[in-house]
Amino acid sequence: MRRIRLLVSYDGTDYHGSQLQPNGSSIEEKLNEALSMLTGESARVLFASRTDAGVHALGNVAVFDTAMRMAADKFAFAINQRLPEDIRVLASDEVSAHWHPRKQHCRKSYTYRIFNSKIPNPLVRRYAHFCYYPLQLEPMRQAAACLIGEHDFASFCAAGSQAENTVRTIDSIRVEENEVSAWNGALLPGRMVTIRVTGSGFLYNMVRIIAGTLMEIGTGRRMPEEMKQILARRDRRFAGAAAPARGLTLCRIRFLSELPARQEVESEDWSYLVERRQPEGEPEQAERRRPEGEPEQSEWRRPEQAEWRQPEGEPEQAKRRQLEGEPEQAKRRRPEGEPEQSEWRRLEPGITERGKAGFLTIRHCADPDYESLLTRLIHELYRDGIREIYLKDLEAPERLGVGKIYGYYRLEASIGAFPYRAVDRSEKRAETNRESGQKSIE
């Protein structure tokens, strides 16, 4: 099976969101129907980002699996012939079978448009929220600046969210003003106020609640200074109402090819440093551990770097044999189903980060946030394929200790600059079970 990636644009006005719905039409439903007609298979797409009813997208990303041998870039044209006019596939390519759109590190960009005028305009009503009251943009910009960085956005998360934690990072947020022109070039009465937000991820209705709160500040119902208080409360009741869905558009999802080696966060709630690097100069146990039963001289190798070993009793040249009748490049063949244009993709977690360790330094964190912060940071490193994770606390070292539990992880003693190491308890239990089973067999 091949995995095809799609860049999808849609007008969400007449749909009940991007995901399949039991009692309403959805973007996913229309794409599934089009793909089934095209391929003759029971196809199902998976979106990188879910959008709510009435929300639009300029560049959402989806994948589906198929056995069809059509050229990857031709799928976009073929699918569009079977879609309604308010949904279009802008581009298509092939990715690795392991590439999962929701397990990649990415940055998402949204815009929220507000048509600020005394009279509504029918030409923009589907793609912008109408606001009668004049908006003061400078107070909105001052308040928006408070949201940049890593924060707990619980106050901006609607009820019904399934998020395990409410900490998110906003890279940038801008409040802009534009004139609105008609097709004949004449300016329409009023102005378009656009809120542009980019971040690593967003909670349920988060951007719409931010937009609604900023509008209340722009109309004078709230002061810009209240934004910090709303963040600190971590309570949905203190933020403004969610702005209507029609003004929101998912503009772009940018996938990151690799993770930053150094991540430093400074905020009022916490301060920490995460490093992803080779464990040189750290305690011996930080080195890559060999699997039980593996000879000492055998190093761990990434799959694509592993050398062919000489079969016992065969001549020396059998180490890297060229298959009979195949060209020279057959020595290192592309696995079946692996696309040639693999530079776009990010390998599955556990490949790109092999050989690196994670070093977590806590500089400051209030006690109520301590456990959730460590759990989240350790889990993010582990999810990225890093299995050697070391910790130290500069503010209060006694808060860490052997045997302490943080989510799925337990601390063990280490030596050197980082006195503790995080171990996945589920893997530890599996290892213990394997050892006990081996002893019983013996």
Protein Blocks (a to p, Z undefined) as FASTA:
>chain_A
ZZddddddddfklpgbjbdcfkbccfklmmmmmmmmmnopacddddfbdcdehiacfbbc
dddddfbfcdfklmmmmmmmmccfkbccfbdcdddfklcfklcccdddddddddddfbdc
fklmmmcccdfbacdfklmmmmmmmmgccddfklmccehiabfbfcdcdfbdcddddddd
dfkopaceddddddddddfbdcehklmmmmmmmmmmmnopacfklmmmmmmnopaklmcc
dddfklpccfbdcddfbdcfbdcdddfkbccddddddfehiafklpccddehiafklccd
dfklpccdddehiafklmmccdehiafklmmccdehiafklmlpccdehilmgoiacddd
dfbdcfklmmmmmmmmmmmmmmnopabdcdddfklmmlpcehiaehjbccdddedjblbd
cddfklmmmmmmmmmmmmmmZZ
